[in-house]
């Protein structure tokens, strides 16, 4: 059982998958009447407080590929970050997905010399965009990690949410 700051107890929690069309309970927002929206309190599990987030210098050679490997795992590297440095283009390349702490996939094929100094950061400060039970879209910038948002949430947008992860919808 998880308790919030006001000592209210929560009976359950579900992992959140941000979506621009689906409510947290999986129903389509556009076809579900507002009176039927199920509301949740949203727990923020991970929210980086500073940019850039991390740097590495132990990557394997990447030759016109999207797959990047690291000799030492780095759990701070997340999908949606931009990696810069080494022989990458000046603007860097977005990370499309993270396979595990030692491997990730770039959004476009690139070449990177082995053991290049690479910096990983988000293009903007960490933020989360939510839709409330009152039919309002709100954006929280740099929400505190381990914080329960002070609104009743029905939806977390994929667009407008960046850097924030490990969200739990509490009911």
C-alpha positions as CSV (number, residue, x, y, z in Angstrom):
1,X,0.0,0.0,0.0
2,X,1.3,3.5,-0.9
3,X,0.4,6.5,1.1
4,X,0.4,10.1,-0.1
5,X,1.3,13.2,1.9
6,X,-2.2,13.5,3.3
7,X,-2.2,9.9,4.6
8,X,-4.8,8.7,2.1
9,X,-4.1,5.2,1.1
10,X,-4.1,3.9,-2.5
11,X,-5.6,0.5,-3.3
12,X,-3.8,-0.1,-6.6
13,X,-1.3,1.3,-9.1
14,X,-0.7,0.8,-12.8
15,X,2.3,1.5,-14.9
16,X,1.6,4.5,-17.2
17,X,2.2,4.4,-21.0
18,X,1.9,8.0,-22.3
19,X,-0.5,8.4,-25.2
20,X,-2.0,11.3,-27.0
21,X,-5.3,9.4,-27.6
22,X,-5.8,6.9,-24.7
23,X,-6.9,7.5,-21.1
24,X,-4.8,5.8,-18.4
25,X,-7.3,3.0,-18.2
26,X,-6.8,2.2,-21.9
27,X,-10.0,3.6,-23.3
28,X,-10.0,6.1,-26.1
29,X,-10.4,9.7,-24.8
30,X,-12.4,10.9,-27.7
31,X,-15.1,8.3,-27.4
32,X,-15.4,8.1,-23.6
33,X,-17.7,10.6,-22.0
34,X,-16.0,12.8,-19.5
35,X,-18.4,11.6,-16.8
36,X,-16.9,8.1,-17.2
37,X,-13.2,9.1,-17.0
38,X,-11.4,7.2,-14.2
39,X,-9.2,9.6,-12.2
40,X,-5.8,8.8,-10.7
41,X,-3.1,10.4,-8.7
42,X,0.2,10.2,-10.6
43,X,3.5,9.2,-9.0
44,X,6.7,10.4,-10.8
45,X,9.3,7.8,-10.4
46,X,12.2,9.3,-12.5
47,X,12.7,13.0,-13.4
48,X,16.2,14.2,-14.1
49,X,17.0,17.5,-12.4
50,X,19.9,18.7,-14.5
51,X,21.1,18.7,-18.1
52,X,23.2,17.1,-19.5
53,X,22.4,13.9,-17.7
54,X,25.4,11.7,-18.3
55,X,28.6,11.2,-20.3
56,X,30.4,8.0,-21.5
57,X,33.7,7.2,-23.2
58,X,33.5,3.4,-23.5
59,X,31.4,2.8,-26.6
60,X,32.1,0.1,-29.2
61,X,32.9,1.1,-32.8
62,X,29.7,2.0,-34.7
63,X,29.9,1.9,-38.5
64,X,26.8,3.3,-40.3
65,X,24.5,1.6,-37.8
66,X,21.8,2.4,-35.3
67,X,23.0,0.0,-32.7
68,X,25.4,1.3,-30.0
69,X,27.1,-0.8,-27.3
70,X,28.8,0.3,-24.2
71,X,31.6,-1.6,-22.4
72,X,30.2,-0.5,-19.0
73,X,26.4,-0.3,-18.4
74,X,24.9,3.2,-17.9
75,X,21.3,3.1,-16.6
76,X,20.9,6.9,-16.9
77,X,20.7,6.7,-20.7
78,X,17.0,6.8,-21.8
79,X,15.0,6.8,-25.0
80,X,14.3,10.4,-26.2
81,X,17.7,11.7,-25.1
82,X,20.0,13.3,-27.7
83,X,23.6,11.9,-27.9
84,X,26.3,14.3,-29.1
85,X,30.1,14.1,-29.4
86,X,32.6,11.9,-31.2
87,X,32.0,11.7,-34.9
88,X,28.3,12.3,-34.7
89,X,26.7,15.3,-36.5
90,X,27.0,18.6,-34.7
91,X,23.3,18.5,-33.7
92,X,23.6,14.9,-32.3
93,X,21.2,12.0,-32.8
94,X,18.2,11.0,-30.8
95,X,18.0,7.7,-29.0
96,X,15.0,5.8,-30.3
97,X,15.1,3.0,-27.7
98,X,17.2,1.5,-25.0
99,X,17.7,-2.3,-25.2
100,X,19.4,-2.5,-21.8
101,X,21.9,-0.5,-19.8
102,X,24.7,-1.5,-22.2
103,X,22.9,-1.1,-25.5
104,X,20.7,1.4,-27.2
105,X,19.3,2.2,-30.7
106,X,19.8,5.5,-32.5
107,X,17.0,7.1,-34.5
108,X,19.2,7.2,-37.6
109,X,22.3,5.3,-38.7
110,X,25.5,6.9,-37.7
111,X,29.2,6.2,-37.3
112,X,31.0,6.6,-34.0
113,X,34.7,5.9,-33.3
114,X,35.3,3.5,-30.4
115,X,35.7,5.0,-27.0
116,X,34.4,8.5,-28.1
117,X,33.3,10.9,-25.4
118,X,29.6,11.0,-25.8
119,X,27.2,13.3,-23.9
120,X,23.5,12.3,-23.3
121,X,20.9,15.0,-22.6
122,X,17.3,16.0,-23.3
123,X,16.5,18.8,-25.7
124,X,14.4,20.5,-23.1
125,X,14.0,20.3,-19.3
126,X,12.1,17.3,-18.0
127,X,8.4,17.8,-18.2
128,X,5.1,15.9,-18.1
129,X,1.9,16.9,-19.8
130,X,-1.3,15.5,-18.3
131,X,-5.0,15.8,-18.9
132,X,-7.1,16.3,-15.7
133,X,-10.5,15.1,-14.7
134,X,-11.6,18.7,-15.1
135,X,-10.8,18.5,-18.9
136,X,-7.7,20.6,-18.7
137,X,-4.3,20.0,-20.2
138,X,-1.5,20.9,-17.8
139,X,2.3,20.7,-18.1
140,X,4.6,20.3,-15.1
141,X,8.2,21.3,-15.8
142,X,11.0,19.6,-13.8
143,X,8.6,17.6,-11.5
144,X,10.3,16.3,-8.4
145,X,11.3,12.6,-8.5
146,X,9.2,10.6,-6.0
147,X,6.4,13.3,-6.1
148,X,2.7,12.7,-6.5
149,X,1.3,15.4,-8.8
150,X,-1.3,17.6,-7.1
151,X,-4.1,17.0,-9.6
152,X,-6.5,14.2,-10.6
153,X,-5.1,12.8,-13.8
154,X,-7.0,10.9,-16.5
155,X,-4.3,10.9,-19.3
156,X,-0.6,11.4,-19.8
157,X,0.4,12.8,-23.2
158,X,3.3,11.3,-25.1
159,X,3.7,14.7,-26.9
160,X,4.9,17.2,-24.4
161,X,6.3,14.6,-22.0
162,X,10.0,14.3,-22.0
163,X,12.6,13.0,-19.6
164,X,10.1,11.8,-17.1
165,X,9.6,8.1,-16.7
166,X,8.6,5.3,-14.4
167,X,5.1,6.8,-13.8
168,X,2.6,5.0,-11.7
169,X,-1.2,5.8,-11.7
170,X,-2.5,5.4,-8.2
171,X,-6.1,4.7,-7.3
